[in-house]
Amino acid sequence: MATDILSTWTDRFLKHLEHERRLSPRTVENYHRDLQRIQQYCADRHIHHWPQLDIHQVRALVASLHRQGLHGRTIARLLSALRSLFRYLLREGEVTHNPAEGVSAPKAKRPLPKVLDVDQVNRLLDIRGKEPLTLRDRAMMELMYSSGLRLAELAGLDLNDVDLRDGLVTVTGKGNKTRVLPVGKQALESINEWLRVREGLARPDETALFTNRNGGRLARRSIEARMRQWGLRQGLDATVHPHRLRHSFASHMLESSQDLRAVQELLGHADIGTTQIYTHLDFQHLAQVYDAAHPRAKRKRRS
């Protein structure tokens, strides 16, 4: 009976999401799955109606899910679903407060970005061949690694965004923010080689710097696919994708310069905390080198 009463309001809420808010079927199904889990928790604790759920019980729910090993992001999603349900119940006059407000999920440990080392990057970019698509792909990868571009920034570049004389590229990043970045010598040479053959591929009115075989702007998925293919062709034992090249740029820059603020500016991070993850990566690398090289560094294994 308790579960039926909880389900009645949950079903009404899901219909509200579907018909009033017009959310996608997949999103509605995700809400349904998360709320079913919460309903089962309530039923196990003899909570018969949604108004009976208070903030202490919501915190206990979070603790229980955390003990079960659920990821912090998964718990945050469940809490979001519960908050949305209670906002709906408040609107309908079924409850007087939202017990999920102010309750947060445990912070998930942020995984360190995977990077290519300098030797792997050199191997990837040591591409021979003068075919137009080969020249294009080398220019794309050289530019991404040279300037630390995001995939969307690379795909969105137009011809007039690159200043070959001064070695600069102007990109529009997140939040429509523009930044001007230096371009290295090898990247400039590769771009020049590509531009000499681009005219034979691009449509007359196409402004994109990098075009596909049909003459239009090269799509993000195509860039991802081509980089992955080149990683395999060049014999790398790591998957190559655009963000990995960006991560590699950031890690190598920070390792050489130790200037976190400069790397933040180059990457276009609004918050330096986002950039600081590369300091952890750099320290992890140094720790591995230390452990491997120092005769008294190896830690004893726990018995």
C-alpha positions as YAML, in Angstrom:
chain: A
units: angstrom
residues:
- id: 1
  name: MET
  ca: [0.00, 0.00, 0.00]
- id: 2
  name: ALA
  ca: [2.81, 2.41, 0.95]
- id: 3
  name: THR
  ca: [4.61, 1.76, -2.31]
- id: 4
  name: ASP
  ca: [1.34, 2.29, -4.23]
- id: 5
  name: ILE
  ca: [0.82, 5.73, -2.68]
- id: 6
  name: LEU
  ca: [4.41, 6.73, -3.41]
- id: 7
  name: SER
  ca: [4.10, 5.37, -6.96]
- id: 8
  name: THR
  ca: [0.89, 7.29, -7.63]
- id: 9
  name: TRP
  ca: [2.61, 10.62, -7.15]
- id: 10
  name: THR
  ca: [5.74, 9.43, -8.91]
- id: 11
  name: ASP
  ca: [3.66, 8.44, -11.95]
- id: 12
  name: ARG
  ca: [1.96, 11.84, -11.98]
- id: 13
  name: PHE
  ca: [5.36, 13.52, -11.81]
- id: 14
  name: LEU
  ca: [6.70, 11.43, -14.71]
- id: 15
  name: LYS
  ca: [3.66, 12.38, -16.82]
- id: 16
  name: HIS
  ca: [4.34, 16.00, -15.92]
- id: 17
  name: LEU
  ca: [7.92, 15.59, -17.21]
- id: 18
  name: GLU
  ca: [6.71, 13.93, -20.39]
- id: 19
  name: HIS
  ca: [3.74, 16.11, -21.31]
- id: 20
  name: GLU
  ca: [4.32, 19.49, -19.65]
- id: 21
  name: ARG
  ca: [8.09, 19.75, -19.67]
- id: 22
  name: ARG
  ca: [8.37, 17.61, -22.83]
- id: 23
  name: LEU
  ca: [11.53, 15.82, -21.76]
- id: 24
  name: SER
  ca: [12.84, 12.99, -23.92]
- id: 25
  name: PRO
  ca: [11.66, 9.42, -23.23]
- id: 26
  name: ARG
  ca: [15.18, 8.47, -22.22]
- id: 27
  name: THR
  ca: [15.37, 11.28, -19.65]
- id: 28
  name: VAL
  ca: [11.97, 10.36, -18.23]
- id: 29
  name: GLU
  ca: [13.10, 6.72, -17.97]
- id: 30
  name: ASN
  ca: [16.22, 7.83, -16.06]
- id: 31
  name: TYR
  ca: [14.02, 9.75, -13.60]
- id: 32
  name: HIS
  ca: [11.78, 6.70, -13.27]
- id: 33
  name: ARG
  ca: [14.67, 4.37, -12.51]
- id: 34
  name: ASP
  ca: [16.19, 6.71, -9.90]
- id: 35
  name: LEU
  ca: [12.87, 7.36, -8.17]
- id: 36
  name: GLN
  ca: [12.09, 3.64, -8.05]
- id: 37
  name: ARG
  ca: [15.30, 3.15, -6.11]
- id: 38
  name: ILE
  ca: [14.30, 5.90, -3.68]
- id: 39
  name: GLN
  ca: [10.80, 4.45, -3.34]
- id: 40
  name: GLN
  ca: [12.23, 1.07, -2.39]
- id: 41
  name: TYR
  ca: [14.37, 2.75, 0.26]
- id: 42
  name: CYS
  ca: [11.27, 4.46, 1.64]
- id: 43
  name: ALA
  ca: [9.21, 1.25, 1.63]
- id: 44
  name: ASP
  ca: [11.96, -0.63, 3.48]
- id: 45
  name: ARG
  ca: [11.78, 2.01, 6.23]
- id: 46
  name: HIS
  ca: [7.97, 2.16, 6.41]
- id: 47
  name: ILE
  ca: [7.75, 5.61, 4.87]
- id: 48
  name: HIS
  ca: [4.22, 5.52, 3.45]
- id: 49
  name: HIS
  ca: [3.84, 9.01, 1.95]
- id: 50
  name: TRP
  ca: [6.27, 11.48, 0.39]
- id: 51
  name: PRO
  ca: [5.52, 14.13, 3.09]
- id: 52
  name: GLN
  ca: [6.99, 11.73, 5.67]
- id: 53
  name: LEU
  ca: [10.45, 11.93, 4.09]
- id: 54
  name: ASP
  ca: [12.61, 14.45, 5.96]
- id: 55
  name: ILE
  ca: [16.14, 15.78, 5.52]
- id: 56
  name: HIS
  ca: [17.62, 13.30, 8.03]
- id: 57
  name: GLN
  ca: [16.21, 10.37, 6.07]
- id: 58
  name: VAL
  ca: [17.52, 11.82, 2.82]
- id: 59
  name: ARG
  ca: [20.98, 12.11, 4.36]
- id: 60
  name: ALA
  ca: [20.66, 8.52, 5.57]
- id: 61
  name: LEU
  ca: [19.72, 7.52, 2.00]
- id: 62
  name: VAL
  ca: [22.87, 9.21, 0.66]
- id: 63
  name: ALA
  ca: [25.02, 7.45, 3.28]
- id: 64
  name: SER
  ca: [23.41, 4.10, 2.45]
- id: 65
  name: LEU
  ca: [24.01, 4.51, -1.28]
- id: 66
  name: HIS
  ca: [27.60, 5.56, -0.63]
- id: 67
  name: ARG
  ca: [28.19, 2.44, 1.51]
- id: 68
  name: GLN
  ca: [26.83, 0.34, -1.35]
- id: 69
  name: GLY
  ca: [29.62, 1.72, -3.52]
- id: 70
  name: LEU
  ca: [27.57, 4.00, -5.76]
- id: 71
  name: HIS
  ca: [29.60, 6.67, -7.55]
- id: 72
  name: GLY
  ca: [29.23, 10.24, -6.33]
- id: 73
  name: ARG
  ca: [27.82, 11.34, -9.69]
- id: 74
  name: THR
  ca: [25.16, 8.60, -9.54]
- id: 75
  name: ILE
  ca: [24.09, 9.71, -6.05]
- id: 76
  name: ALA
  ca: [24.02, 13.34, -7.21]
- id: 77
  name: ARG
  ca: [21.71, 12.33, -10.07]
- id: 78
  name: LEU
  ca: [19.35, 10.53, -7.65]
- id: 79
  name: LEU
  ca: [19.26, 13.60, -5.41]
- id: 80
  name: SER
  ca: [18.50, 15.79, -8.42]
- id: 81
  name: ALA
  ca: [15.57, 13.53, -9.33]
- id: 82
  name: LEU
  ca: [14.29, 13.68, -5.75]
- id: 83
  name: ARG
  ca: [14.57, 17.48, -5.62]
- id: 84
  name: SER
  ca: [12.66, 17.77, -8.89]
- id: 85
  name: LEU
  ca: [9.92, 15.44, -7.62]
- id: 86
  name: PHE
  ca: [9.49, 17.48, -4.45]
- id: 87
  name: ARG
  ca: [9.36, 20.75, -6.38]
- id: 88
  name: TYR
  ca: [6.45, 19.22, -8.28]
- id: 89
  name: LEU
  ca: [4.82, 18.01, -5.02]
- id: 90
  name: LEU
  ca: [5.19, 21.50, -3.55]
- id: 91
  name: ARG
  ca: [3.45, 22.94, -6.60]
- id: 92
  name: GLU
  ca: [0.62, 20.44, -6.17]
- id: 93
  name: GLY
  ca: [0.29, 21.19, -2.44]
- id: 94
  name: GLU
  ca: [1.14, 17.61, -1.46]
- id: 95
  name: VAL
  ca: [4.15, 18.61, 0.69]
- id: 96
  name: THR
  ca: [5.26, 21.72, 2.59]
- id: 97
  name: HIS
  ca: [9.04, 21.43, 2.19]
- id: 98
  name: ASN
  ca: [11.73, 19.88, 0.02]
- id: 99
  name: PRO
  ca: [13.89, 17.56, 2.16]
- id: 100
  name: ALA
  ca: [16.48, 17.09, -0.58]
- id: 101
  name: GLU
  ca: [17.41, 20.78, -0.68]
- id: 102
  name: GLY
  ca: [20.76, 21.34, 0.96]
- id: 103
  name: VAL
  ca: [21.77, 17.67, 0.82]
- id: 104
  name: SER
  ca: [24.77, 16.97, -1.39]
- id: 105
  name: ALA
  ca: [26.34, 13.81, -2.70]
- id: 106
  name: PRO
  ca: [29.83, 12.70, -1.63]
- id: 107
  name: LYS
  ca: [32.45, 14.28, -3.85]
- id: 108
  name: ALA
  ca: [33.66, 11.86, -6.47]
- id: 109
  name: LYS
  ca: [37.41, 11.49, -6.81]
- id: 110
  name: ARG
  ca: [38.22, 13.17, -10.08]
- id: 111
  name: PRO
  ca: [40.12, 10.82, -12.39]
- id: 112
  name: LEU
  ca: [43.45, 12.10, -13.65]
- id: 113
  name: PRO
  ca: [43.50, 12.80, -17.39]
- id: 114
  name: LYS
  ca: [45.35, 10.31, -19.56]
- id: 115
  name: VAL
  ca: [48.14, 11.80, -21.62]
- id: 116
  name: LEU
  ca: [50.66, 10.80, -24.25]
- id: 117
  name: ASP
  ca: [54.30, 11.21, -23.33]
- id: 118
  name: VAL
  ca: [56.60, 13.29, -25.54]
- id: 119
  name: ASP
  ca: [57.94, 10.26, -27.38]
- id: 120
  name: GLN
  ca: [54.41, 9.06, -28.16]
- id: 121
  name: VAL
  ca: [53.42, 12.50, -29.47]
- id: 122
  name: ASN
  ca: [56.52, 12.61, -31.68]
- id: 123
  name: ARG
  ca: [55.71, 9.16, -33.01]
- id: 124
  name: LEU
  ca: [52.10, 10.14, -33.70]
- id: 125
  name: LEU
  ca: [53.09, 13.29, -35.58]
- id: 126
  name: ASP
  ca: [55.89, 11.68, -37.58]
- id: 127
  name: ILE
  ca: [53.53, 11.17, -40.51]
- id: 128
  name: ARG
  ca: [54.93, 10.69, -44.00]
- id: 129
  name: GLY
  ca: [52.93, 11.25, -47.16]
- id: 130
  name: LYS
  ca: [51.70, 14.14, -49.28]
- id: 131
  name: GLU
  ca: [48.10, 13.09, -49.90]
- id: 132
  name: PRO
  ca: [45.72, 16.00, -49.17]
- id: 133
  name: LEU
  ca: [43.89, 14.22, -46.31]
- id: 134
  name: THR
  ca: [47.19, 13.15, -44.77]
- id: 135
  name: LEU
  ca: [48.45, 16.75, -44.85]
- id: 136
  name: ARG
  ca: [45.16, 17.94, -43.37]
- id: 137
  name: ASP
  ca: [45.24, 15.41, -40.54]
- id: 138
  name: ARG
  ca: [48.85, 16.17, -39.65]
- id: 139
  name: ALA
  ca: [48.08, 19.91, -39.61]
- id: 140
  name: MET
  ca: [45.07, 19.33, -37.33]
- id: 141
  name: MET
  ca: [47.00, 17.24, -34.83]
- id: 142
  name: GLU
  ca: [50.03, 19.53, -34.89]
- id: 143
  name: LEU
  ca: [47.80, 22.55, -34.22]
- id: 144
  name: MET
  ca: [45.84, 20.85, -31.45]
- id: 145
  name: TYR
  ca: [49.02, 19.78, -29.66]
- id: 146
  name: SER
  ca: [50.78, 23.08, -30.36]
- id: 147
  name: SER
  ca: [48.03, 25.28, -28.93]
- id: 148
  name: GLY
  ca: [46.00, 23.00, -26.63]
- id: 149
  name: LEU
  ca: [42.72, 23.43, -28.49]
- id: 150
  name: ARG
  ca: [39.43, 21.80, -27.59]
- id: 151
  name: LEU
  ca: [37.79, 19.65, -30.25]
- id: 152
  name: ALA
  ca: [34.99, 22.18, -30.80]
- id: 153
  name: GLU
  ca: [37.54, 24.99, -31.11]
- id: 154
  name: LEU
  ca: [39.52, 23.08, -33.73]
- id: 155
  name: ALA
  ca: [36.43, 22.13, -35.74]
- id: 156
  name: GLY
  ca: [35.15, 25.72, -35.62]
- id: 157
  name: LEU
  ca: [38.28, 27.37, -37.00]
- id: 158
  name: ASP
  ca: [37.96, 29.48, -40.14]
- id: 159
  name: LEU
  ca: [40.73, 30.47, -42.54]
- id: 160
  name: ASN
  ca: [40.97, 33.99, -41.15]
- id: 161
  name: ASP
  ca: [41.42, 32.68, -37.58]
- id: 162
  name: VAL
  ca: [45.02, 31.70, -38.30]
- id: 163
  name: ASP
  ca: [47.70, 34.38, -38.61]
- id: 164
  name: LEU
  ca: [50.57, 32.56, -40.30]
- id: 165
  name: ARG
  ca: [52.88, 35.56, -40.31]
- id: 166
  name: ASP
  ca: [52.72, 36.19, -36.57]
- id: 167
  name: GLY
  ca: [52.14, 32.55, -35.63]
- id: 168
  name: LEU
  ca: [48.81, 33.06, -33.86]
- id: 169
  name: VAL
  ca: [45.40, 31.40, -33.84]
- id: 170
  name: THR
  ca: [42.17, 32.99, -32.56]
- id: 171
  name: VAL
  ca: [39.71, 30.54, -31.05]
- id: 172
  name: THR
  ca: [36.24, 30.88, -29.58]
- id: 173
  name: GLY
  ca: [35.91, 28.68, -26.52]
- id: 174
  name: LYS
  ca: [33.32, 27.93, -23.86]
- id: 175
  name: GLY
  ca: [30.97, 30.75, -23.00]
- id: 176
  name: ASN
  ca: [31.73, 32.32, -26.39]
- id: 177
  name: LYS
  ca: [35.01, 33.62, -24.99]
- id: 178
  name: THR
  ca: [37.75, 34.41, -27.48]
- id: 179
  name: ARG
  ca: [41.46, 33.88, -26.84]
- id: 180
  name: VAL
  ca: [44.53, 34.32, -29.03]
- id: 181
  name: LEU
  ca: [47.12, 31.56, -28.82]
- id: 182
  name: PRO
  ca: [50.65, 31.07, -30.14]
- id: 183
  name: VAL
  ca: [51.22, 28.41, -32.80]
- id: 184
  name: GLY
  ca: [54.51, 26.52, -32.91]
- id: 185
  name: LYS
  ca: [56.87, 26.34, -35.88]
- id: 186
  name: GLN
  ca: [56.09, 22.74, -36.83]
- id: 187
  name: ALA
  ca: [52.35, 23.37, -36.64]
- id: 188
  name: LEU
  ca: [52.71, 26.44, -38.87]
- id: 189
  name: GLU
  ca: [54.68, 24.43, -41.43]
- id: 190
  name: SER
  ca: [52.04, 21.70, -41.43]
- id: 191
  name: ILE
  ca: [49.21, 24.24, -41.82]
- id: 192
  name: ASN
  ca: [51.03, 25.85, -44.76]
- id: 193
  name: GLU
  ca: [51.41, 22.45, -46.43]
- id: 194
  name: TRP
  ca: [47.70, 21.78, -45.96]
- id: 195
  name: LEU
  ca: [46.67, 25.19, -47.29]
- id: 196
  name: ARG
  ca: [48.57, 24.56, -50.52]
- id: 197
  name: VAL
  ca: [46.29, 21.59, -51.29]
- id: 198
  name: ARG
  ca: [43.11, 22.75, -49.53]
- id: 199
  name: GLU
  ca: [41.90, 24.66, -52.58]
- id: 200
  name: GLY
  ca: [41.61, 21.40, -54.48]
- id: 201
  name: LEU
  ca: [39.16, 20.02, -51.88]
- id: 202
  name: ALA
  ca: [37.23, 22.96, -50.44]
- id: 203
  name: ARG
  ca: [34.14, 24.49, -52.00]
- id: 204
  name: PRO
  ca: [34.70, 28.02, -53.32]
- id: 205
  name: ASP
  ca: [32.58, 29.61, -50.57]
- id: 206
  name: GLU
  ca: [33.78, 27.39, -47.67]
- id: 207
  name: THR
  ca: [35.40, 29.36, -44.84]
- id: 208
  name: ALA
  ca: [36.42, 26.39, -42.67]
- id: 209
  name: LEU
  ca: [40.14, 25.88, -42.14]
- id: 210
  name: PHE
  ca: [39.78, 22.10, -42.19]
- id: 211
  name: THR
  ca: [37.44, 20.59, -44.78]
- id: 212
  name: ASN
  ca: [36.25, 17.09, -45.61]
- id: 213
  name: ARG
  ca: [36.66, 15.25, -48.91]
- id: 214
  name: ASN
  ca: [33.35, 16.77, -50.10]
- id: 215
  name: GLY
  ca: [34.56, 20.32, -49.55]
- id: 216
  name: GLY
  ca: [32.53, 21.20, -46.44]
- id: 217
  name: ARG
  ca: [33.58, 21.80, -42.84]
- id: 218
  name: LEU
  ca: [35.08, 18.73, -41.21]
- id: 219
  name: ALA
  ca: [32.78, 17.44, -38.45]
- id: 220
  name: ARG
  ca: [33.91, 16.74, -34.89]
- id: 221
  name: ARG
  ca: [33.16, 13.03, -35.19]
- id: 222
  name: SER
  ca: [35.29, 12.83, -38.31]
- id: 223
  name: ILE
  ca: [38.19, 14.52, -36.49]
- id: 224
  name: GLU
  ca: [37.87, 12.02, -33.64]
- id: 225
  name: ALA
  ca: [37.78, 9.08, -36.06]
- id: 226
  name: ARG
  ca: [40.80, 10.28, -38.05]
- id: 227
  name: MET
  ca: [42.91, 10.82, -34.92]
- id: 228
  name: ARG
  ca: [42.00, 7.38, -33.64]
- id: 229
  name: GLN
  ca: [43.01, 5.86, -37.00]
- id: 230
  name: TRP
  ca: [46.35, 7.66, -36.98]
- id: 231
  name: GLY
  ca: [47.08, 6.39, -33.49]
- id: 232
  name: LEU
  ca: [46.65, 2.84, -34.77]
- id: 233
  name: ARG
  ca: [48.61, 3.48, -37.98]
- id: 234
  name: GLN
  ca: [51.53, 4.97, -36.08]
- id: 235
  name: GLY
  ca: [51.63, 1.98, -33.74]
- id: 236
  name: LEU
  ca: [50.77, 3.73, -30.48]
- id: 237
  name: ASP
  ca: [49.68, 1.52, -27.61]
- id: 238
  name: ALA
  ca: [47.34, 4.27, -26.36]
- id: 239
  name: THR
  ca: [44.06, 5.40, -27.90]
- id: 240
  name: VAL
  ca: [44.45, 8.81, -29.54]
- id: 241
  name: HIS
  ca: [41.59, 11.26, -29.29]
- id: 242
  name: PRO
  ca: [41.43, 15.07, -29.42]
- id: 243
  name: HIS
  ca: [41.13, 15.65, -25.68]
- id: 244
  name: ARG
  ca: [44.11, 13.40, -25.05]
- id: 245
  name: LEU
  ca: [46.22, 15.67, -27.23]
- id: 246
  name: ARG
  ca: [44.92, 18.69, -25.30]
- id: 247
  name: HIS
  ca: [45.73, 16.96, -22.01]
- id: 248
  name: SER
  ca: [49.19, 16.13, -23.32]
- id: 249
  name: PHE
  ca: [49.78, 19.77, -24.30]
- id: 250
  name: ALA
  ca: [48.76, 20.95, -20.81]
- id: 251
  name: SER
  ca: [50.82, 18.36, -18.98]
- id: 252
  name: HIS
  ca: [53.96, 18.94, -21.05]
- id: 253
  name: MET
  ca: [53.64, 22.74, -20.78]
- id: 254
  name: LEU
  ca: [53.22, 22.61, -17.01]
- id: 255
  name: GLU
  ca: [56.07, 20.13, -16.61]
- id: 256
  name: SER
  ca: [58.41, 22.44, -18.53]
- id: 257
  name: SER
  ca: [57.27, 25.86, -17.30]
- id: 258
  name: GLN
  ca: [55.77, 25.22, -13.83]
- id: 259
  name: ASP
  ca: [53.56, 28.25, -14.60]
- id: 260
  name: LEU
  ca: [50.03, 27.23, -13.68]
- id: 261
  name: ARG
  ca: [48.49, 30.63, -14.48]
- id: 262
  name: ALA
  ca: [49.96, 30.67, -17.98]
- id: 263
  name: VAL
  ca: [48.69, 27.15, -18.68]
- id: 264
  name: GLN
  ca: [45.27, 28.20, -17.38]
- id: 265
  name: GLU
  ca: [45.20, 31.10, -19.85]
- id: 266
  name: LEU
  ca: [46.32, 28.90, -22.74]
- id: 267
  name: LEU
  ca: [43.67, 26.28, -22.02]
- id: 268
  name: GLY
  ca: [40.92, 28.86, -21.52]
- id: 269
  name: HIS
  ca: [39.92, 27.57, -18.07]
- id: 270
  name: ALA
  ca: [37.71, 29.99, -16.16]
- id: 271
  name: ASP
  ca: [38.70, 28.40, -12.84]
- id: 272
  name: ILE
  ca: [42.32, 27.63, -11.99]
- id: 273
  name: GLY
  ca: [41.05, 24.65, -10.01]
- id: 274
  name: THR
  ca: [40.32, 22.95, -13.32]
- id: 275
  name: THR
  ca: [43.93, 23.46, -14.39]
- id: 276
  name: GLN
  ca: [45.32, 22.21, -11.08]
- id: 277
  name: ILE
  ca: [44.48, 18.62, -12.00]
- id: 278
  name: TYR
  ca: [47.58, 18.70, -14.20]
- id: 279
  name: THR
  ca: [49.75, 19.47, -11.16]
- id: 280
  name: HIS
  ca: [48.50, 16.19, -9.64]
- id: 281
  name: LEU
  ca: [49.33, 14.44, -12.88]
- id: 282
  name: ASP
  ca: [52.80, 15.98, -12.92]
- id: 283
  name: PHE
  ca: [53.38, 14.97, -9.30]
- id: 284
  name: GLN
  ca: [52.17, 11.43, -10.02]
- id: 285
  name: HIS
  ca: [54.72, 11.19, -12.85]
- id: 286
  name: LEU
  ca: [57.52, 12.52, -10.63]
- id: 287
  name: ALA
  ca: [56.55, 10.10, -7.86]
- id: 288
  name: GLN
  ca: [56.71, 7.18, -10.28]
- id: 289
  name: VAL
  ca: [60.15, 8.26, -11.49]
- id: 290
  name: TYR
  ca: [61.32, 8.67, -7.89]
- id: 291
  name: ASP
  ca: [59.99, 5.28, -6.80]
- id: 292
  name: ALA
  ca: [61.62, 3.59, -9.77]
- id: 293
  name: ALA
  ca: [64.99, 5.35, -9.49]
- id: 294
  name: HIS
  ca: [65.72, 5.92, -5.80]
- id: 295
  name: PRO
  ca: [67.32, 2.90, -4.11]
- id: 296
  name: ARG
  ca: [65.53, 3.50, -0.79]
- id: 297
  name: ALA
  ca: [62.23, 4.82, -2.16]
- id: 298
  name: LYS
  ca: [60.30, 1.60, -2.66]
- id: 299
  name: ARG
  ca: [57.62, 1.17, -0.07]
- id: 300
  name: LYS
  ca: [57.16, -2.09, 1.75]
- id: 301
  name: ARG
  ca: [54.13, -4.08, 0.75]
- id: 302
  name: ARG
  ca: [51.51, -4.62, 3.41]
- id: 303
  name: SER
  ca: [51.41, -8.18, 4.63]
...
